[in-house]
């Protein structure tokens, strides 16, 4: 009984290995797809069009920040309380923070 089950298993394993061995790997290489080279004139036209587009975009975008907040010194008043909200008067210098209780740079 065990020999027939083992024999069936070996036959199935052999059949499976024959079927799998017959398959070819489908590796894709760069040789399968030739690369088309575009003409240099077309590249120049594209570069010129991109440069004009970028110059138009730079003219529209301003470099200044809207609502830029000035810097305060140490101990200066940096905020003002408006009811439940606190509004900024200025930003504290590097290394200092605006204390929300005192409303001063410390």
ROSE-4610 file (N, C-alpha, C; in Angstrom, 1 decimal, always signed):
// ROSE-4610
residu = [X/X/X/X/X/X/X/X/X/X/X/X/X/X/X/X/X/X/X/X/X/X/X/X/X/X/X/X/X/X/X/X/X/X/X/X/X/X/X/X/X/X/X/X/X/X/X/X/X/X/X/X/X/X/X/X/X/X/X/X/X/X/X/X/X/X/X/X/X/X/X/X/X/X/X/X/X/X/X/X/X/X/X/X/X/X/X/X/X/X/X/X/X/X/X/X/X/X/X/X/X/X/X/X/X/X/X/X/X/X/X/X/X/X/X/X/X/X/X/X/X/X/X/X/X/X/X/X/X/X/X/X/X/X/X/X/X/X/X/X/X/X/X/X/X/X/X/X/X/X/X/X/X/X/X/X/X/X/X/X/X/X/X/X/X/X/X/X/X/X/X/X/X/X/X/X/X/X/X/X/X/X/X/X/X/X/X/X/X/X/X/X/X/X/X/X/X/X/X/X/X/X/X/X/X/X/X/X/X/X/X/X/X/X/X/X/X/X/X/X/X/X/X/X/X/X/X/X/X/X/X/X/X/X/X/X/X/X/X/X/X/X/X/X/X/X/X/X/X/X/X/X/X/X/X/X/X/X/X/X/X/X/X/X/X/X/X/X/X/X/X/X/X/X/X/X/X/X/X/X/X/X/X/X/X/X/X/X/X/X/X/X/X/X/X/X/X/X/X/X/X/X/X/X/X/X/X/X/X/X/X/X/X/X/X/X/X/X]
num = [1/1/1/2/2/2/3/3/3/4/4/4/5/5/5/6/6/6/7/7/7/8/8/8/9/9/9/10/10/10/11/11/11/12/12/12/13/13/13/14/14/14/15/15/15/16/16/16/17/17/17/18/18/18/19/19/19/20/20/20/21/21/21/22/22/22/23/23/23/24/24/24/25/25/25/26/26/26/27/27/27/28/28/28/29/29/29/30/30/30/31/31/31/32/32/32/33/33/33/34/34/34/35/35/35/36/36/36/37/37/37/38/38/38/39/39/39/40/40/40/41/41/41/42/42/42/43/43/43/44/44/44/45/45/45/46/46/46/47/47/47/48/48/48/49/49/49/50/50/50/51/51/51/52/52/52/53/53/53/54/54/54/55/55/55/56/56/56/57/57/57/58/58/58/59/59/59/60/60/60/61/61/61/62/62/62/63/63/63/64/64/64/65/65/65/66/66/66/67/67/67/68/68/68/69/69/69/70/70/70/71/71/71/72/72/72/73/73/73/74/74/74/75/75/75/76/76/76/77/77/77/78/78/78/79/79/79/80/80/80/81/81/81/82/82/82/83/83/83/84/84/84/85/85/85/86/86/86/87/87/87/88/88/88/89/89/89/90/90/90/91/91/91/92/92/92/93/93/93/94/94/94/95/95/95/96/96/96/97/97/97/98/98/98/99/99/99/100/100/100/101/101/101/102/102/102/103/103/103/104/104/104/105/105/105/106/106/106]
x = [+0.8/+0.0/+0.9/+1.9/+2.8/+3.6/+3.9/+4.7/+3.9/+2.6/+1.8/+1.7/+1.5/+1.4/+2.7/+3.8/+5.1/+5.4/+4.9/+5.1/+4.3/+3.1/+2.2/+2.8/+3.4/+4.0/+5.2/+6.0/+7.2/+6.8/+5.8/+5.3/+4.8/+4.0/+3.5/+4.7/+5.6/+6.8/+7.6/+7.8/+8.5/+7.8/+6.5/+5.7/+5.7/+5.6/+5.7/+7.0/+8.1/+9.4/+9.7/+9.1/+9.3/+8.5/+7.3/+6.5/+7.1/+7.7/+8.3/+9.6/+10.3/+11.6/+11.4/+10.3/+10.1/+9.8/+9.4/+9.1/+10.4/+10.3/+11.5/+11.3/+12.4/+12.2/+12.0/+11.1/+10.7/+11.4/+12.8/+13.5/+13.5/+13.2/+13.2/+14.5/+15.1/+16.4/+16.2/+17.2/+17.2/+17.4/+17.9/+18.0/+16.7/+15.7/+14.4/+13.7/+13.9/+13.3/+14.3/+14.4/+15.4/+15.0/+16.0/+15.9/+15.9/+14.9/+14.9/+15.5/+16.4/+17.1/+16.4/+16.1/+15.4/+16.4/+15.9/+16.8/+17.2/+18.4/+18.9/+18.1/+17.5/+16.7/+15.4/+14.9/+13.6/+13.9/+15.1/+15.5/+15.7/+16.3/+16.5/+15.2/+14.2/+12.9/+12.2/+12.3/+11.7/+12.3/+13.6/+14.3/+13.9/+13.8/+13.4/+12.0/+11.1/+9.8/+9.7/+10.5/+10.5/+11.1/+12.1/+12.7/+11.7/+11.0/+10.0/+8.9/+8.5/+7.4/+7.9/+9.2/+9.7/+9.9/+10.2/+10.4/+9.0/+8.0/+6.6/+6.2/+6.5/+6.1/+6.9/+8.1/+8.9/+8.4/+7.9/+7.4/+6.1/+5.3/+4.0/+4.2/+5.2/+5.4/+6.3/+5.9/+6.7/+7.6/+8.8/+9.7/+9.5/+8.7/+8.5/+7.5/+7.7/+6.7/+5.6/+4.4/+3.2/+3.2/+2.9/+2.8/+4.0/+5.2/+6.4/+6.4/+6.8/+6.7/+8.2/+8.3/+9.7/+10.2/+11.5/+12.1/+12.1/+11.9/+12.0/+13.3/+13.7/+14.8/+14.4/+15.3/+15.1/+14.3/+13.2/+12.5/+11.5/+11.5/+10.5/+9.1/+8.1/+6.7/+6.6/+6.2/+6.1/+4.7/+3.8/+2.4/+1.4/+0.2/-0.9/-2.1/-2.7/-3.9/-5.2/-5.9/-7.2/-8.3/-8.7/-9.7/-9.1/-9.7/-9.2/-8.0/-7.7/-6.7/-5.5/-4.3/-3.1/-2.6/-2.3/-1.8/-0.4/+0.4/+1.8/+2.1/+3.0/+3.5/+4.8/+5.6/+6.9/+7.4/+8.4/+9.1/+10.3/+10.5/+11.6/+12.9/+14.0/+15.3/+15.6/+16.6/+17.0/+17.5/+17.0/+17.3/+16.3/+15.4/+14.4/+13.0/+12.1/+10.7/+9.8/+8.6/+7.6/+6.8/+6.9/+6.2/+4.7/+3.8/+2.4/+1.7/+2.4/+1.8/+2.3/+3.6/+4.1/+4.0/+3.8/+3.8/+5.0/+6.2/+7.5/+8.5/+9.5/+10.5/+11.4/+11.6/+12.5/+13.4]
y = [-1.2/+0.0/+1.3/+1.2/+2.4/+2.6/+1.5/+1.5/+2.1/+1.9/+2.4/+4.0/+4.4/+5.8/+6.5/+5.9/+6.5/+6.5/+5.5/+5.4/+6.5/+6.7/+7.8/+9.2/+9.4/+10.6/+10.9/+9.9/+10.0/+10.3/+9.6/+9.9/+11.3/+11.8/+13.2/+14.2/+13.9/+14.8/+14.8/+13.7/+13.6/+14.4/+14.2/+14.9/+16.4/+16.8/+18.2/+18.8/+18.1/+18.6/+18.7/+17.7/+17.8/+19.0/+19.2/+20.3/+21.7/+21.8/+23.0/+23.3/+22.2/+22.4/+22.8/+22.5/+22.8/+24.3/+25.0/+26.4/+27.3/+28.3/+29.2/+30.4/+30.9/+32.2/+33.3/+34.2/+35.3/+36.6/+36.6/+37.8/+38.8/+40.0/+41.1/+41.8/+42.0/+42.7/+44.0/+44.8/+46.1/+45.9/+44.7/+44.4/+44.1/+43.8/+43.5/+44.7/+45.8/+47.1/+48.1/+48.4/+49.4/+50.8/+51.5/+52.9/+53.8/+54.6/+55.6/+56.9/+57.4/+58.6/+59.8/+60.8/+61.9/+62.9/+63.7/+64.6/+65.7/+66.2/+67.3/+68.6/+68.8/+70.0/+70.0/+68.8/+68.6/+68.9/+68.4/+68.6/+70.1/+70.8/+72.3/+73.0/+72.6/+73.3/+73.0/+71.8/+71.5/+72.3/+72.4/+73.2/+74.7/+75.2/+76.6/+76.9/+75.9/+76.1/+76.0/+75.1/+75.0/+76.2/+76.8/+78.0/+79.2/+79.3/+80.4/+80.2/+79.0/+78.7/+79.0/+78.6/+78.9/+80.4/+81.2/+82.6/+83.2/+82.7/+83.3/+83.0/+81.7/+81.4/+82.2/+82.5/+83.3/+84.7/+85.2/+86.6/+86.6/+85.6/+85.5/+85.3/+84.6/+84.2/+85.3/+85.9/+86.9/+86.3/+86.8/+86.2/+86.7/+87.8/+88.3/+87.4/+87.3/+86.6/+87.5/+87.0/+87.8/+87.8/+88.9/+89.0/+88.6/+89.0/+88.6/+89.3/+88.6/+89.1/+89.5/+90.7/+91.1/+90.4/+90.5/+89.8/+90.7/+90.1/+90.8/+90.4/+91.3/+91.0/+90.3/+89.8/+89.2/+90.2/+89.7/+90.5/+91.4/+91.5/+92.3/+91.6/+92.4/+91.9/+91.2/+89.9/+89.2/+88.8/+89.0/+88.6/+89.5/+89.4/+90.2/+89.3/+89.4/+88.5/+89.2/+88.5/+89.0/+88.1/+88.2/+87.3/+85.9/+84.9/+83.6/+83.3/+84.2/+84.0/+84.9/+84.4/+85.2/+85.5/+86.8/+87.2/+87.5/+87.2/+87.5/+88.9/+89.6/+90.9/+90.7/+89.8/+89.6/+88.2/+87.7/+86.4/+86.7/+85.8/+85.9/+85.5/+86.0/+85.7/+84.2/+83.8/+82.4/+82.1/+81.0/+80.5/+81.0/+81.9/+82.4/+81.9/+81.8/+81.5/+82.5/+82.6/+83.5/+82.8/+83.4/+82.8/+83.2/+82.2/+82.5/+83.1/+83.0/+83.6/+85.1/+85.3/+86.7/+87.4/+86.8/+87.3/+88.1/+87.6/+88.2/+87.1/+87.5/+86.6/+86.3/+85.0/+84.6/+83.5]
z = [+0.0/+0.0/+0.0/+0.9/+0.9/-0.3/-1.0/-2.2/-3.3/-3.4/-4.5/-4.3/-3.1/-2.8/-3.1/-2.7/-3.0/-4.5/-5.2/-6.6/-7.3/-6.9/-7.4/-7.2/-6.0/-5.6/-6.5/-6.7/-7.6/-9.0/-9.5/-10.9/-11.0/-10.1/-10.1/-10.0/-9.1/-9.0/-10.3/-10.9/-12.2/-13.3/-13.4/-14.4/-14.2/-12.9/-12.6/-13.0/-12.7/-13.0/-14.5/-15.3/-16.7/-17.3/-16.8/-17.3/-16.9/-15.7/-15.3/-16.0/-16.3/-17.0/-18.5/-19.1/-20.4/-20.6/-19.6/-19.7/-19.9/-20.7/-21.0/-20.2/-19.6/-18.8/-19.8/-19.4/-20.3/-19.8/-19.7/-19.4/-20.5/-20.1/-21.1/-21.1/-22.2/-22.3/-23.1/-23.0/-23.7/-25.2/-25.6/-27.0/-27.7/-27.0/-27.5/-28.0/-27.4/-27.7/-28.2/-29.5/-29.9/-29.5/-29.1/-28.6/-29.8/-29.9/-31.0/-30.6/-31.4/-31.1/-31.7/-30.9/-31.5/-32.1/-33.0/-33.7/-32.7/-32.9/-32.0/-32.2/-33.4/-33.7/-32.8/-32.7/-31.9/-30.5/-30.0/-28.6/-28.3/-29.3/-29.1/-29.0/-29.9/-29.9/-28.6/-28.1/-26.8/-25.6/-25.7/-24.6/-24.7/-25.9/-26.0/-25.5/-25.8/-25.3/-23.8/-23.2/-21.8/-21.1/-21.7/-21.2/-21.2/-22.3/-22.4/-21.4/-21.2/-20.2/-18.8/-18.5/-17.1/-16.9/-17.9/-17.8/-17.5/-18.2/-17.9/-16.5/-16.0/-14.7/-13.6/-13.9/-12.9/-12.8/-13.9/-13.9/-13.1/-13.1/-12.3/-10.8/-10.5/-9.1/-8.5/-7.4/-6.7/-5.7/-5.5/-4.6/-3.2/-2.9/-1.6/-0.9/+0.4/+1.3/+1.6/+1.6/+2.0/+3.5/+4.1/+5.5/+6.3/+5.8/+6.5/+7.9/+8.9/+10.3/+10.7/+11.2/+11.6/+12.8/+13.0/+14.2/+15.4/+16.6/+17.9/+18.6/+19.5/+20.3/+21.6/+22.4/+23.7/+24.6/+25.3/+26.2/+25.5/+24.2/+23.5/+23.5/+23.3/+23.2/+21.9/+21.8/+20.6/+20.2/+21.1/+20.8/+21.5/+21.1/+21.7/+21.9/+23.0/+23.3/+22.8/+22.0/+21.5/+21.9/+23.2/+23.7/+23.9/+23.3/+23.5/+22.5/+21.6/+20.6/+20.9/+20.4/+20.5/+19.1/+18.8/+17.5/+17.6/+16.5/+16.5/+16.1/+16.9/+16.5/+15.8/+16.2/+15.6/+16.0/+15.3/+15.6/+16.4/+17.4/+18.3/+17.5/+17.9/+17.3/+17.5/+16.8/+16.9/+18.4/+18.9/+20.3/+21.3/+20.9/+21.8/+21.4/+22.4/+22.1/+22.6/+22.1/+22.5/+23.6/+24.8/+26.0/+25.9/+25.9/+25.7/+27.0/+28.1/+29.3/+29.4/+29.3/+29.4/+28.1/+26.9/+25.6/+25.3/+25.7/+25.5/+25.0/+24.3/+23.9/+25.1/+25.4/+26.4/+25.9]
